[in-house]
Structure formats: structure tokens, C-alpha cells
Amino acid sequence: MLGNRLLGFMIIIGGVFILIGTILHPILVDPFAGEEAYHKFKHSDLWMFDHILMLLGMFLWLGGLAGSSSSFGKKAGKTGAAMFYISLGMWIIILSTELTLLPMLGKEISNSSQVMLKKVWEANFSFGLLAGYFAVAFGWLGVALYGWNGKGTFSLWFQRAGLYSGIWGFAGIVFTCCFFQSAYIVLPLTSGPVYLWTMWWGWKLCLLRI
């Protein structure tokens, strides 16, 4: 079906954009390390590009995931899609702020070296990074709900992979929010499997024509 194939392509292309944007983004995991974040922001030549790429990727990836809800059980599909829409709404706010407010404040700080403006920049960064963790958590809950009920269309292994990887990813976000410096190890180990499940789902939509 054309609709499912289109959704599959959206998921895969969006997921690739997000991965590239994440690699290009300065490595920042602690919302309260504002001084370090500002330093990396000042020395980043790709700040605007990678955030535009991530915003586009989120539209495609989360939009494709939410749009494919009809392939899952009615309750799980609707609730899972809601989780993806909540995540997308949060990412729009976060990334729009990082594309507009933070560069504007950064330019003003460079021109005038105002300490108060720098504190405002750091506060906005802190909000955005912490909210980003919450946005990711909503997305992983959506995957867990999809895996919970696949309407008998999929193998039990595929469904359980979605359920358990989604729960594992959500637990990783909770742990990271308690111990931010652990994110360097915890996030790849916990978010990696569930991210790969979403790409697997996109591939199934594209090639298997479910």
C-alpha cells in the first residue's frame, strides 16, 4: 500500500536525519552545565544546520510513527500515536528555541558581554535539554505501546522487541535524569535498541507492505 510505504520512508529518512544531527551536535548531557554548553555553542560551526536537520527529522520520524498507528491494536495504537504527537510538539518548541532564541542571545552576548544575558542563555539551554529528555521518554513510551498490541499482524518476537526496548529506553531516560553524567554510556545502551526498532518498523512498512 502506497500510504504505508510513504510512512515507512518517512520513518527511515527522518531517523537518518536525526542520527546525523545528533552526531553533528555538540556533546552535551547535563542541563546544569550551562558554561560548558555556551562554550561549545560559540565554537560550533554547524549549530543552525544540525538543528534544522533534527527538526525536519523529527517531523518525518515521529509523524511516520504516529501515522502508522492503524497497524496496531485500537487502544495501543491511539495511545501510542498520542505519545508520538506529544513528543513532536515538545521537539518543535525545543528546536525552534535553539534555532531562534539561543543564536540571537549568543550574538548579543558576543557583542556586549552581558553577564545577565548569558545567564538567560544558559537557563534556556537547561530547559531545552531537560525537556528533550522528556520528549524522548514520550517517544519510547509510544514504541512500548505499539509493541504491546500488534493486532496479531506481526510475529510475537517483533511485538515483544518493541515492548521491551521501549520500556528499556524509557528506563534509561529516567536513570539519566537522575545521574546526568551517566548519559554517555546509558543513552546509547538504552535508546539504541528502541531507535533501531523504529527503523525496523519503517523497513517493514516500506518493503513488506503491511
C-alpha positions as CSV (number, residue, x, y, z in Angstrom):
1,M,0.0,0.0,0.0
2,L,1.3,3.4,-1.0
3,G,0.3,5.0,2.3
4,N,2.2,2.5,4.4
5,R,5.3,2.7,2.1
6,L,5.2,6.5,2.4
7,L,5.1,6.3,6.2
8,G,7.9,3.8,6.2
9,F,10.1,6.1,4.1
10,M,9.2,9.0,6.4
11,I,10.4,6.9,9.4
12,I,13.6,5.8,7.8
13,I,14.6,9.2,6.3
14,G,13.6,11.0,9.5
15,G,15.6,8.6,11.6
16,V,18.7,9.0,9.5
17,F,18.3,12.9,9.7
18,I,18.1,12.6,13.5
19,L,21.1,10.4,13.7
20,I,23.2,12.7,11.6
21,G,22.0,15.8,13.5
22,T,22.8,14.1,16.8
23,I,26.4,13.2,15.6
24,L,26.9,16.8,14.4
25,H,25.5,18.3,17.6
26,P,28.0,19.3,20.4
27,I,28.0,16.5,23.0
28,L,26.0,17.9,25.9
29,V,24.2,15.8,28.5
30,D,23.9,17.9,31.7
31,P,21.2,20.6,31.7
32,F,23.1,22.3,34.5
33,A,26.4,22.6,32.7
34,G,25.5,25.9,31.1
35,E,29.0,27.3,31.0
36,E,30.2,24.2,29.0
37,A,27.2,24.4,26.8
38,Y,27.8,28.1,25.9
39,H,31.4,27.4,25.1
40,K,30.6,24.6,22.7
41,F,27.8,26.7,21.2
42,K,30.3,29.5,20.5
43,H,32.7,27.1,18.8
44,S,30.1,25.2,16.8
45,D,30.0,26.0,13.0
46,L,27.1,23.7,12.4
47,W,24.6,24.8,15.1
48,M,21.9,26.0,12.7
49,F,22.4,23.2,10.2
50,D,22.2,20.3,12.6
51,H,19.1,21.8,14.4
52,I,17.3,22.3,11.1
53,L,18.2,18.8,10.2
54,M,16.9,17.5,13.5
55,L,13.7,19.4,13.3
56,L,13.0,18.1,9.8
57,G,13.9,14.6,11.0
58,M,11.6,14.8,14.0
59,F,8.7,15.8,11.7
60,L,9.3,12.8,9.4
61,W,10.2,10.2,12.0
62,L,7.6,11.0,14.7
63,G,5.0,11.8,12.0
64,G,5.6,8.5,10.3
65,L,5.4,6.6,13.6
66,A,2.2,8.3,14.7
67,G,0.7,7.9,11.2
68,S,1.2,4.1,11.3
69,S,-0.9,3.6,14.4
70,S,-3.7,1.8,12.5
71,S,-1.4,-1.2,12.2
72,F,-1.6,-1.8,15.9
73,G,-4.4,-2.5,18.4
74,K,-7.0,0.3,18.6
75,K,-6.2,1.3,22.2
76,A,-2.5,0.8,21.9
77,G,-2.3,2.4,18.5
78,K,-4.3,5.6,19.6
79,T,-2.4,6.0,22.8
80,G,1.0,5.3,21.2
81,A,0.3,7.8,18.4
82,A,-0.6,10.4,21.1
83,M,2.8,9.8,22.8
84,F,4.5,10.5,19.4
85,Y,2.4,13.7,18.9
86,I,3.3,14.9,22.4
87,S,6.9,14.2,21.7
88,L,6.8,16.0,18.4
89,G,5.1,19.0,19.9
90,M,7.8,19.3,22.5
91,W,10.6,18.9,20.0
92,I,9.1,21.7,17.9
93,I,9.3,24.1,20.9
94,I,12.8,22.9,21.9
95,L,14.4,23.0,18.5
96,S,12.6,26.3,17.5
97,T,14.1,27.9,20.6
98,E,17.5,26.6,19.8
99,L,17.2,27.9,16.2
100,T,16.0,31.4,17.1
101,L,16.4,32.5,20.8
102,L,19.8,30.9,21.6
103,P,21.6,32.2,18.5
104,M,20.1,35.7,19.0
105,L,21.1,35.8,22.6
106,G,24.5,34.4,21.7
107,K,25.1,37.1,19.2
108,E,24.1,39.8,21.7
109,I,26.3,38.3,24.3
110,S,29.3,38.3,21.9
111,N,28.7,42.0,21.1
112,S,28.2,43.3,24.6
113,S,29.5,40.5,27.0
114,Q,26.4,41.0,29.3
115,V,26.5,38.5,32.2
116,M,22.8,38.6,32.7
117,L,22.1,37.7,29.1
118,K,24.5,34.8,29.3
119,K,22.6,33.5,32.3
120,V,19.4,33.8,30.3
121,W,21.0,31.8,27.5
122,E,22.1,29.1,30.0
123,A,18.6,28.9,31.5
124,N,17.0,28.4,28.1
125,F,19.6,25.8,27.3
126,S,18.9,24.0,30.5
127,F,15.1,24.0,29.8
128,G,15.6,22.7,26.3
129,L,18.0,19.8,27.2
130,L,15.9,18.6,30.1
131,A,12.7,18.9,28.1
132,G,14.4,17.0,25.3
133,Y,14.9,14.1,27.7
134,F,11.1,14.2,28.5
135,A,10.3,14.3,24.8
136,V,12.4,11.2,24.1
137,A,10.7,9.4,27.0
138,F,7.3,10.1,25.5
139,G,8.6,8.7,22.2
140,W,9.8,5.5,23.8
141,L,6.5,5.0,25.6
142,G,4.8,5.2,22.2
143,V,7.1,2.4,20.9
144,A,6.3,0.3,24.0
145,L,2.6,0.7,23.4
146,Y,2.9,-0.3,19.8
147,G,4.8,-3.4,20.8
148,W,2.2,-4.2,23.4
149,N,-0.5,-4.9,20.8
150,G,0.2,-5.6,17.2
151,K,-3.3,-6.9,16.3
152,G,-1.8,-10.3,15.6
153,T,-0.3,-9.0,12.4
154,F,3.3,-9.4,13.5
155,S,5.4,-12.1,15.0
156,L,5.4,-12.3,18.7
157,W,9.2,-11.6,18.7
158,F,8.7,-8.3,16.8
159,Q,6.0,-7.2,19.2
160,R,8.0,-8.1,22.3
161,A,11.1,-6.4,20.9
162,G,9.0,-3.1,20.6
163,L,7.5,-3.5,24.0
164,Y,10.7,-4.3,25.9
165,S,13.0,-2.0,24.0
166,G,10.5,0.8,24.6
167,I,10.4,0.1,28.3
168,W,14.2,-0.2,28.4
169,G,14.6,3.1,26.6
170,F,12.2,4.9,29.0
171,A,14.0,3.5,32.0
172,G,17.3,4.8,30.5
173,I,15.9,8.3,30.3
174,V,14.7,8.1,33.9
175,F,18.1,6.9,35.1
176,T,19.8,9.6,33.0
177,C,17.7,12.3,34.6
178,C,18.9,11.1,38.0
179,F,22.5,10.9,37.0
180,F,23.2,13.1,34.0
181,Q,26.9,12.2,33.6
182,S,25.9,8.6,33.1
183,A,24.2,9.6,29.8
184,Y,27.4,9.0,27.8
185,I,27.0,5.2,28.5
186,V,23.4,4.8,29.4
187,L,21.7,6.5,26.5
188,P,23.5,4.5,23.7
189,L,22.8,1.3,25.6
190,T,19.1,2.0,26.3
191,S,17.9,4.3,23.5
192,G,19.9,2.5,20.8
193,P,17.8,-0.7,20.7
194,V,14.4,1.1,20.6
195,Y,15.6,3.5,17.9
196,L,16.7,0.5,15.8
197,W,13.2,-1.0,16.3
198,T,11.6,2.1,14.8
199,M,13.9,1.8,11.8
200,W,13.0,-1.8,11.5
201,W,9.3,-0.9,11.6
202,G,9.9,1.7,8.9
203,W,11.6,-1.0,6.8
204,K,8.7,-3.4,7.3
205,L,6.3,-0.7,6.1
206,C,8.4,0.0,3.0
207,L,9.3,-3.5,1.8
208,L,6.8,-5.9,3.4
209,R,3.8,-3.7,2.6
210,I,2.0,-4.5,5.8
